[in-house]
Amino acid sequence: MAKQGKDYDRWVKAAAETGRTDNPLKVPYDIAVREAVAAAAFVEKYWEPDGDRPGLKRVKNRLPASSSEELLSIVHAVQEAQTRLLLIVDPAVTDVGERARFVVDELESALEFLLDDDVDEPADAQLARIKEFHAQDGQRSSALSQALRDYAGLAEALKDRLVEADEEFDVRLIAEARKLAEDLQRRALEAVPEGVASAAATTDLQPDVAPHGRARRRHPEDRSARLPAPPRDRP
């Protein structure tokens, strides 16, 4: 955390010195973060030449050796900035958001695996609608709470089939999803100023600050997050 604090201070200062107030990103936040991590790994992996393959160090005047470290440092700074913002506008997410996103990912992954059987059934359309509805979810507690309820509802209806398809599927995730959804909503309402709490129960009072970058897992046997493929080598 101390290292990330230094990253944050470093790049806040650098950003302030540019004098820019617009957002230079041309892609969604989560995609930018994933691509930055992938680019950093690419630079580090291919910096030195290997056999007939030239190394990136040959263009070090245009691509400094520090590029990989700086990209990761920026990623850490951006993630800390996001956390600091959420602490102000939606503190519930900073407490249980990570677990909530994990549970959503696990339920989504299990449902996708179950329904990826080339058999057209109503559950396929239900899952497609849920995924489409939540495709642009941000990190706000209202969005997470709804996603937890939606995935838990479909998983409950297919619970027996989920266990049959994957013996390691943890059915307790369904109950946990509902509990997390209630907890997020309750804590969000507690943070709302008196007089608007009733409206907050059905309306997100503030816009999403940024889409969350979670790597979706497609099957139970593939549990690791995947980064975008690096660009091809240039001769």
N, C-alpha and C positions, 0 to 999 in steps of 0.2 A: 504493500500500500504506500509505503514511503517513496518507493521508486516511481509509482504512478503519480504521486503528488508532485514530484520533481518534473515529470513529463508534462503535467498539466500547467505548471508555472512556466515552464520553458516555452510551450507553444501558445499560451495565452499572451505572453509578452511578444512573441514573434507575430501573432495575428494582429495585435494592437498596433504594432509598428507599420503594418502595411496600410493602415487607414481605410481598409475596405469594410463596408457594412453589409454587402450582399453575400449570398451564399454561392460560392464558386462551384459547388457540386452540381453535376448534370445528371446524376443517377441517384436513386434512393439511398438513404443513409446506410441501411444494412448491407446493400450491395457494395457500396464504397468501402466499408470496413472490411468485408470479406476479400475484396479484390486487393486492398492494400496489404493484408496479411499474405495473400498468395504471391503478390509481387515481391514482398520482402523475402519470402522463402525462395523464390526463383533467383533473385539476385545473389543470395548467399550460396545456393546450390551450384550455380553456374559461373561464379566469379572466377575461379581458377580454370585454366584449360585442362582438358582431359583427352589425351590421345590426339585424334584428328579434330576434335571439337575445340574451337577457340573459346577462350574465356571472356567474360564480360569486362575483365580488367583492361582489355585492349582499348576500350572506349572510356577509360576512367576520367578523362578530361570532361566528358559529357555526362557520365554516370559515376559519381563519386563512390568510393568504397563504403562510405558511411550511409548510403541510400537505404540499405536494409534496416540498419539500426534506427534511422530517422523515421522510416515508415511505421515501424512497430511502436516507436515512441509517440507518434501522432495518434495511432490507434488507441493506445493507453490513455492519452490525454482526452480524446473524444469520448471514450467510455466513461472516464471520470466526470467530464462535463455533463454527460447525460445523467449520471447518478446524482450529481449535485442539483441538477434541475428537478429531478423527480423527488428529491428530498424536500424541495420547496412546494411543488405543485401537487404531488401525489405520494406522500410518504408511505402509504400502505404497500405500494409496489416495491419499494426498496426492502421491505421486510420479508414479504412472502412471494414477490414476483418471480424470483428465480425458480422456486419450487413449483409455482403455478405453471410457468412455461414448460418445465420439465414434464409435468403431468399431462399437459395438453399434447406435447410431442409424443409421449408414450401412447396415449390413447389414439391419436391420429395414426401413428405408425402401425399399431395393432389392427386398427380398422382397415387401413389400406391393404395390409397383408392379407387379411381375411377376405376382402372383397375383390382382390386381384385374381379372380378365378375364371374370367371370360364368361361368366354367367350374369346376364342382365336381370337385376331385381330391384325392387323399390329402394332398398338400402343403399345401392350404388348412387341413385339420384339424391338421396338424403345426404350422403357424405359429400357429394359434389357440391351441393348447395351450401353446406356448412363451410367447406374449404373456400368456396368463392366469397361467401359472406365475410369470412375472417381473413381473407388474403391481405388486406391492407390495414389490419389491426395495428394499433400503436402499442405503447407500453403502459397506457393508462389502465387503472384498475377496472374501470367499467368494461373495457374491451376484453380483458383477461377473464373477468367474471362471467361474461356472456359466453366466451369460448369454452370455458370449463363446463358450464351447464349444457351447452349444445353437444359437446363430445361425450360427456357423461351420459346424456340421455340416449344417444344412439348406441353407446357401448353397453348400457344396461339392457336395451332391447335385444342385443346380440351377444349377451354375456356367455351363454352356454356354447355358442359357436366359436367365440373367441378363445375360450379355454380348450376346446377340441382342436382348434387350428394351431394353437401354441400353448403347450403345457406349462410354459414358464410365465404366461401372462398373469399379472397380479391383479385379480379382481378387486382388491382393496383400493386400487387407483380410482375406481368409479366413485366410491363413497368419499374418498379424499378430494376428488375434483369438486364435488358438491359442497363439501365443507369449506374448501378454499374459496369457492365462489361466494358463499355466504359471508366468509370472513372479510374478503376484499370489499364487498358491498357495504358491510357494516362499518368497517374502518373508514371507507371513503365518505360515508354519510356523517360519521363523527367529525370529519375534518371540514365539512361544509358549514359555512356561517349560518347561524340560526335565521330562519325565515325563508331559506331556499332549499332546506333539506328534503322537503317533499318532492320538489321538482327534480332534485338530483337522483331520486330513486329510479326515475325512468329516463333521465336525460343526462348525457355527458356534458358537464358545464363548461369544459375547456377543450379545445382541439387537441388531437394527438400531437405530442411533441416530436416524435420520430418513430418510424417503423422499427420493430425489434428485429435483430439479426439472429434468427435461430436456424441452425442447419437441420433440415427435416430428414429423418431417417426413414427409409422406405420399407425395411424388413427387420424382423427381430434379430436376424443374424448379423445385421449391419448396424452396429450400435455407435460407431464413431462418426463425429462430424466430418464433413468433407469440404475441402476448399475448392474453389474454381480451378480448372486446369490452367497452368502457366502458359504464356505465349510460346510459340514454336521458336526453336533456335534459329538465329540468323547466321549465315556463313560469314 
